[in-house]
Amino acid sequence: MSHDSIDVRYVAKLARLDLTEEEVTLFQSQLESILGHVESLTAIELPDDLENDQNSHLAIMRNDTPHESLDPELVLGNAPEQSQQQVRVPKVVADA
């Protein structure tokens, strides 16, 4: 992958940033360094069982077992405001 294909001025224009020549030079070298690290990650050999894993091991769910609910009086006792057996909160949606 060629790093000099990244045009810092073009990216800055898309982000509506006014960069000085010093900033362009600094960001170009930083971007090349970042892309170099990313490129080195693509060279890492993975075991066959991990290549298509899609991080499914991160989505381990607990068993869905029924249990008793919290006591409503106990929960509402901690609420600063309550109305009709519910916690009252300020309205956050503007009127249309």
C-alpha positions as a Python dict, from the first residue, in 0.01 Angstrom:
ca = {
    (1, 'M'): (0, 0, 0),
    (2, 'S'): (143, 334, -101),
    (3, 'H'): (118, 601, 168),
    (4, 'D'): (188, 895, -60),
    (5, 'S'): (-154, 842, -222),
    (6, 'I'): (-310, 1006, 87),
    (7, 'D'): (-368, 1374, 19),
    (8, 'V'): (-369, 1553, 355),
    (9, 'R'): (-487, 1878, 198),
    (10, 'Y'): (-787, 1703, 40),
    (11, 'V'): (-881, 1532, 369),
    (12, 'A'): (-844, 1865, 551),
    (13, 'K'): (-1071, 2030, 295),
    (14, 'L'): (-1335, 1760, 349),
    (15, 'A'): (-1312, 1822, 723),
    (16, 'R'): (-1323, 2199, 663),
    (17, 'L'): (-985, 2249, 828),
    (18, 'D'): (-740, 2522, 737),
    (19, 'L'): (-393, 2373, 780),
    (20, 'T'): (-60, 2546, 764),
    (21, 'E'): (223, 2396, 560),
    (22, 'E'): (386, 2281, 884),
    (23, 'E'): (64, 2104, 989),
    (24, 'V'): (31, 1938, 649),
    (25, 'T'): (387, 1807, 677),
    (26, 'L'): (333, 1691, 1036),
    (27, 'F'): (0, 1521, 964),
    (28, 'Q'): (138, 1355, 649),
    (29, 'S'): (420, 1192, 848),
    (30, 'Q'): (181, 1092, 1128),
    (31, 'L'): (-64, 943, 880),
    (32, 'E'): (213, 748, 707),
    (33, 'S'): (322, 612, 1045),
    (34, 'I'): (-33, 505, 1133),
    (35, 'L'): (-85, 340, 796),
    (36, 'G'): (248, 162, 835),
    (37, 'H'): (130, 12, 1163),
    (38, 'V'): (-201, -92, 1008),
    (39, 'E'): (-15, -250, 716),
    (40, 'S'): (203, -447, 958),
    (41, 'L'): (-113, -584, 1123),
    (42, 'T'): (-232, -728, 792),
    (43, 'A'): (86, -936, 774),
    (44, 'I'): (8, -1122, 1097),
    (45, 'E'): (-67, -1490, 1039),
    (46, 'L'): (-382, -1606, 1219),
    (47, 'P'): (-478, -1963, 1299),
    (48, 'D'): (-740, -2104, 1063),
    (49, 'D'): (-1004, -2121, 1335),
    (50, 'L'): (-975, -1744, 1403),
    (51, 'E'): (-984, -1612, 1048),
    (52, 'N'): (-1364, -1631, 1017),
    (53, 'D'): (-1449, -1605, 1386),
    (54, 'Q'): (-1608, -1258, 1359),
    (55, 'N'): (-1535, -1207, 1729),
    (56, 'S'): (-1823, -1435, 1822),
    (57, 'H'): (-1639, -1527, 2140),
    (58, 'L'): (-1699, -1170, 2261),
    (59, 'A'): (-2077, -1209, 2251),
    (60, 'I'): (-2113, -1472, 2522),
    (61, 'M'): (-2460, -1443, 2671),
    (62, 'R'): (-2574, -1549, 3014),
    (63, 'N'): (-2856, -1801, 3053),
    (64, 'D'): (-3200, -1643, 3046),
    (65, 'T'): (-3339, -1766, 3372),
    (66, 'P'): (-3647, -1614, 3536),
    (67, 'H'): (-3610, -1452, 3876),
    (68, 'E'): (-3813, -1229, 4104),
    (69, 'S'): (-3850, -865, 4003),
    (70, 'L'): (-3742, -578, 4222),
    (71, 'D'): (-3990, -450, 4478),
    (72, 'P'): (-4160, -147, 4316),
    (73, 'E'): (-4184, 40, 4647),
    (74, 'L'): (-3812, -7, 4706),
    (75, 'V'): (-3727, 119, 4357),
    (76, 'L'): (-3964, 416, 4373),
    (77, 'G'): (-3835, 501, 4719),
    (78, 'N'): (-3502, 598, 4558),
    (79, 'A'): (-3661, 808, 4284),
    (80, 'P'): (-3644, 1186, 4332),
    (81, 'E'): (-3991, 1216, 4174),
    (82, 'Q'): (-4262, 962, 4105),
    (83, 'S'): (-4606, 959, 3952),
    (84, 'Q'): (-4855, 674, 3900),
    (85, 'Q'): (-4614, 411, 4034),
    (86, 'Q'): (-4344, 521, 3785),
    (87, 'V'): (-4023, 719, 3808),
    (88, 'R'): (-4087, 1071, 3679),
    (89, 'V'): (-3814, 1225, 3465),
    (90, 'P'): (-3789, 1560, 3286),
    (91, 'K'): (-3914, 1581, 2931),
    (92, 'V'): (-3624, 1570, 2685),
    (93, 'V'): (-3813, 1594, 2354),
    (94, 'A'): (-3913, 1936, 2229),
    (95, 'D'): (-4271, 2003, 2126),
    (96, 'A'): (-4316, 1991, 1748),
}
